[in-house]
Amino acid sequence: MSTTPMLTPEQVKRYSRHIIMPQIGSRGQRKLMDSKVLIIGAGGLGGPVALYLALAGVGTLGIVDFDTVDLSNLQRQVLHNSETVGWPKVKSAEATLKRYNRDVKVVAHEFPITSENAMDLIKGYDIVVNGADNFATRYLVNDAAYLSGKPLVDGSILIFDGQLTTYIPGKGCYRCLFPEPPPPGMVPNCAEAGVLGALTGVMGSLQATEVVKVILGIGEPLVGRLLLVDALAMEFRVVKTRRNPNCPLCGDHPTVKELIDYEVFCGLVPAPNGESMVAAH
């Protein structure tokens, strides 16, 4: 049952296009307003996710990012603009989101997510969204979400390609698809290979759609399915996935029962300040 009181006349008008939908209605809108979503990264993916969840009225948005806004971000990162270059990304994001919807509580987590703080951070939220672009963070967020019993909406992009899936604890995880990270340097990141700016909006919007569906319990989230997007050919393809009984995290005989040193796991040289742990697209 929703803890949010009856909608005010202003909220009824603001969310009227949701309220008239039988799948949402006023009860569903209040459920959105009760929800807390943690977004990892305030970059190319995290930006449209946060923006559309704020517009949808999701009550609390936590944003994790330690970086500052750079001019090169503005080709794709919709939460930032020329006037916020040099700002902490979480502060720029908060200012933008508040301009769209002051009812939404934005919690700025201006620090890297690490093995030491991930569990405490995630436990305060209902759903986790991964918008980071490095393997260390991707495995960390996957493991922490699973061990915390939280759904994870996971997206990634590179050049003209995007991937999206939703993990529900007990129904598979990132390690089921990718038990081991690729060797360092085999897969370039966006800074090395580039990314189509508009694609971040497409994939981030799809992630936000998945979050709303999971919150409301409607439709068919991408659980057990991996969406592959080829923007150059404009092809969308869905590949069925399944929980791997031999998965080291969620399998029948798990060996990963707590968070590990993910930089070592991914073959990376640990950074003394920890700054390699979160980078957004």
C-alpha positions as CSV (number, residue, x, y, z in Angstrom):
1,M,0.0,0.0,0.0
2,S,1.3,3.5,-0.9
3,T,2.5,5.7,1.9
4,T,2.0,8.8,-0.2
5,P,-1.2,10.7,0.6
6,M,-3.8,11.6,-2.0
7,L,-2.4,13.5,-4.9
8,T,-2.7,17.3,-4.9
9,P,-4.5,19.0,-7.7
10,E,-1.2,20.1,-9.1
11,Q,0.1,16.5,-9.0
12,V,-3.0,15.3,-10.7
13,K,-2.5,17.7,-13.5
14,R,1.3,17.0,-13.7
15,Y,0.8,13.3,-13.9
16,S,-2.5,13.2,-15.8
17,R,-1.1,11.3,-18.7
18,H,0.0,8.6,-16.3
19,I,-3.2,8.6,-14.3
20,I,-5.5,8.0,-17.3
21,M,-3.5,4.9,-18.2
22,P,-5.2,1.8,-16.7
23,Q,-1.8,0.2,-16.1
24,I,-0.8,3.1,-13.8
25,G,-3.7,5.2,-12.5
26,S,-3.5,7.2,-9.3
27,R,-2.5,4.2,-7.2
28,G,0.4,3.4,-9.5
29,Q,1.4,7.1,-9.6
30,R,1.6,7.1,-5.8
31,K,3.6,3.9,-5.9
32,L,6.1,5.7,-8.2
33,M,6.3,8.6,-5.8
34,D,7.0,6.1,-3.0
35,S,9.9,4.5,-4.8
36,K,13.7,5.0,-4.4
37,V,16.0,4.3,-7.3
38,L,19.8,4.3,-7.2
39,I,21.5,5.3,-10.4
40,I,25.2,4.5,-10.9
41,G,26.7,7.2,-13.0
42,A,25.4,10.7,-14.1
43,G,26.6,10.3,-17.6
44,G,25.3,9.3,-21.0
45,L,23.0,6.5,-19.7
46,G,22.4,7.8,-16.1
47,G,21.3,11.2,-17.5
48,P,18.2,10.1,-19.4
49,V,17.4,7.5,-16.8
50,A,17.3,10.1,-14.1
51,L,15.6,12.7,-16.2
52,Y,12.7,10.5,-17.2
53,L,12.3,9.0,-13.8
54,A,12.1,12.5,-12.3
55,L,9.5,13.4,-14.9
56,A,7.6,10.2,-14.0
57,G,7.5,11.3,-10.3
58,V,9.8,8.7,-8.8
59,G,10.1,10.0,-5.3
60,T,13.8,9.5,-4.5
61,L,16.7,9.4,-7.0
62,G,20.1,8.6,-5.7
63,I,22.9,9.4,-8.1
64,V,26.5,8.0,-7.6
65,D,29.3,9.9,-9.5
66,F,32.5,11.4,-8.3
67,D,33.5,13.1,-11.6
68,T,33.2,16.7,-12.8
69,V,31.5,17.9,-15.9
70,D,33.8,18.2,-18.9
71,L,33.2,19.9,-22.2
72,S,33.5,16.5,-24.0
73,N,30.5,15.2,-22.0
74,L,28.1,17.6,-23.6
75,Q,27.9,15.7,-26.8
76,R,25.6,13.1,-25.0
77,Q,25.1,13.8,-21.3
78,V,21.8,15.6,-21.0
79,L,21.9,16.5,-17.3
80,H,24.8,18.9,-17.9
81,N,25.3,22.0,-20.0
82,S,27.9,24.6,-20.9
83,E,27.3,26.6,-17.7
84,T,28.0,23.6,-15.4
85,V,31.3,22.6,-17.0
86,G,33.7,22.1,-14.0
87,W,30.8,21.3,-11.6
88,P,30.6,18.0,-9.8
89,K,28.3,15.9,-12.0
90,V,26.0,15.0,-9.1
91,K,25.5,18.7,-8.4
92,S,24.9,19.5,-12.0
93,A,22.4,16.6,-12.2
94,E,20.6,17.7,-9.1
95,A,20.2,21.3,-10.4
96,T,18.8,20.0,-13.7
97,L,16.4,17.5,-12.2
98,K,15.0,20.1,-9.7
99,R,14.3,22.4,-12.6
100,Y,12.1,19.7,-14.1
101,N,10.3,18.4,-10.9
102,R,10.9,19.9,-7.5
103,D,8.8,17.1,-5.8
104,V,11.6,14.6,-6.5
105,K,14.2,14.2,-3.8
106,V,17.7,13.9,-5.4
107,V,20.4,12.4,-3.2
108,A,23.9,13.2,-4.4
109,H,26.4,10.5,-3.6
110,E,29.6,12.3,-4.7
111,F,32.1,9.5,-4.2
112,P,33.1,6.2,-6.0
113,I,31.1,3.1,-5.3
114,T,33.5,0.5,-3.8
115,S,33.4,-2.9,-2.2
116,E,33.5,-1.1,1.2
117,N,30.4,1.1,0.7
118,A,28.3,-0.6,-2.0
119,M,26.1,-2.7,0.3
120,D,25.3,0.1,2.7
121,L,24.6,2.4,-0.3
122,I,22.3,0.0,-2.1
123,K,20.3,-1.1,0.9
124,G,18.5,2.3,1.1
125,Y,17.0,1.9,-2.4
126,D,14.4,-0.3,-4.1
127,I,16.0,-0.7,-7.5
128,V,19.5,-0.2,-8.9
129,V,20.3,1.2,-12.4
130,N,23.8,0.6,-13.8
131,G,25.1,3.3,-16.1
132,A,28.8,2.8,-15.6
133,D,31.2,2.1,-18.4
134,N,33.9,-0.1,-16.9
135,F,33.9,-3.7,-16.0
136,A,35.1,-3.3,-12.4
137,T,32.0,-1.3,-11.5
138,R,29.7,-3.4,-13.6
139,Y,30.7,-6.6,-11.7
140,L,30.6,-4.7,-8.4
141,V,27.1,-3.3,-8.9
142,N,25.9,-6.7,-10.1
143,D,27.2,-8.5,-7.1
144,A,26.0,-5.9,-4.6
145,A,22.5,-5.8,-6.1
146,Y,22.2,-9.6,-6.0
147,L,23.5,-9.9,-2.5
148,S,21.2,-7.1,-1.4
149,G,18.2,-8.7,-3.1
150,K,17.6,-5.7,-5.3
151,P,16.5,-5.7,-9.0
152,L,19.2,-4.3,-11.3
153,V,18.5,-2.6,-14.7
154,D,21.7,-2.9,-16.6
155,G,22.6,-1.0,-19.8
156,S,25.7,-0.5,-21.8
157,I,26.7,1.3,-25.0
158,L,29.6,1.6,-27.4
159,I,29.9,3.3,-30.7
160,F,26.6,2.4,-32.4
161,D,25.7,-0.6,-30.2
162,G,23.7,-0.9,-27.0
163,Q,22.6,-3.7,-24.7
164,L,19.9,-3.8,-22.0
165,T,18.6,-6.4,-19.6
166,T,17.0,-6.5,-16.1
167,Y,18.2,-8.9,-13.4
168,I,15.9,-10.0,-10.7
169,P,17.6,-11.9,-7.8
170,G,17.1,-15.6,-8.3
171,K,16.5,-15.3,-12.1
172,G,20.0,-14.7,-13.3
173,C,22.7,-12.1,-13.1
174,Y,25.5,-10.4,-15.1
175,R,27.9,-13.2,-14.2
176,C,25.6,-15.8,-15.8
177,L,26.3,-14.1,-19.1
178,F,29.8,-13.0,-18.5
179,P,31.5,-15.2,-15.7
180,E,34.9,-13.6,-16.3
181,P,35.8,-10.1,-17.6
182,P,37.6,-9.8,-20.9
183,P,41.4,-9.2,-20.7
184,P,42.3,-5.6,-20.1
185,G,42.4,-3.6,-23.3
186,M,40.5,-6.1,-25.4
187,V,37.2,-4.0,-25.2
188,P,37.7,-0.3,-25.6
189,N,35.7,2.2,-23.6
190,C,33.7,5.1,-24.9
191,A,36.6,7.5,-24.5
192,E,38.7,5.3,-26.8
193,A,36.2,4.2,-29.4
194,G,33.5,6.9,-29.2
195,V,29.7,6.6,-28.9
196,L,26.8,8.1,-30.8
197,G,25.3,10.7,-28.5
198,A,21.7,10.0,-29.5
199,L,22.1,6.3,-28.7
200,T,22.7,7.1,-25.0
201,G,19.2,8.8,-25.0
202,V,17.6,5.7,-26.6
203,M,19.2,3.2,-24.2
204,G,18.8,5.4,-21.1
205,S,15.1,5.9,-21.9
206,L,14.6,2.2,-22.3
207,Q,16.3,1.7,-18.9
208,A,13.9,4.2,-17.3
209,T,11.0,2.3,-18.9
210,E,12.2,-0.9,-17.4
211,V,12.5,0.7,-14.0
212,V,8.9,2.0,-14.1
213,K,7.6,-1.5,-15.2
214,V,9.5,-3.2,-12.3
215,I,8.2,-0.6,-9.8
216,L,4.6,-1.0,-10.9
217,G,4.8,-4.8,-11.6
218,I,3.4,-4.3,-15.1
219,G,4.3,-5.7,-18.5
220,E,7.2,-7.9,-19.2
221,P,10.5,-6.6,-18.1
222,L,13.7,-7.8,-19.8
223,V,14.2,-10.6,-17.3
224,G,15.8,-13.6,-19.0
225,R,16.1,-11.5,-22.1
226,L,18.9,-9.4,-23.5
227,L,18.0,-6.5,-25.8
228,L,20.7,-5.8,-28.5
229,V,20.5,-2.5,-30.4
230,D,22.4,-1.8,-33.6
231,A,21.7,1.9,-34.2
232,L,23.7,1.9,-37.5
233,A,21.4,-0.7,-39.0
234,M,18.5,0.4,-36.8
235,E,17.9,-3.2,-35.7
236,F,16.5,-4.3,-32.4
237,R,17.1,-8.0,-31.4
238,V,16.2,-9.9,-28.3
239,V,18.2,-12.9,-27.1
240,K,16.9,-15.2,-24.5
241,T,19.1,-15.8,-21.5
242,R,18.8,-18.0,-18.4
243,R,20.2,-18.4,-15.0
244,N,23.4,-20.4,-15.1
245,P,23.4,-23.1,-12.4
246,N,27.2,-22.9,-12.5
247,C,27.2,-19.2,-12.0
248,P,29.7,-18.3,-9.3
249,L,27.3,-15.8,-7.8
250,C,23.7,-17.0,-8.2
251,G,24.3,-20.6,-9.2
252,D,23.5,-23.7,-7.3
253,H,26.9,-23.7,-5.5
254,P,28.0,-20.1,-5.4
255,T,31.6,-19.2,-4.6
256,V,31.1,-15.5,-4.5
257,K,29.4,-14.8,-1.3
258,E,30.7,-11.3,-0.5
259,L,32.1,-8.4,-2.4
260,I,35.7,-8.8,-3.7
261,D,38.5,-6.6,-5.0
262,Y,37.0,-5.9,-8.5
263,E,40.0,-4.1,-9.9
264,V,42.2,-7.1,-9.2
265,F,39.4,-9.4,-10.6
266,C,39.3,-7.4,-13.8
267,G,43.1,-7.3,-14.1
268,L,43.4,-3.6,-13.5
269,V,46.1,-1.7,-11.6
270,P,44.4,-0.4,-8.5
271,A,44.3,3.4,-8.4
272,P,45.5,4.9,-5.0
273,N,42.5,7.2,-4.9
274,G,39.9,4.6,-6.0
275,E,38.8,6.8,-9.0
276,S,38.8,4.0,-11.5
277,M,35.8,2.5,-9.7
278,V,33.0,4.6,-11.3
279,A,33.0,6.2,-14.7
280,A,29.9,7.0,-16.7
281,H,29.4,6.7,-20.4
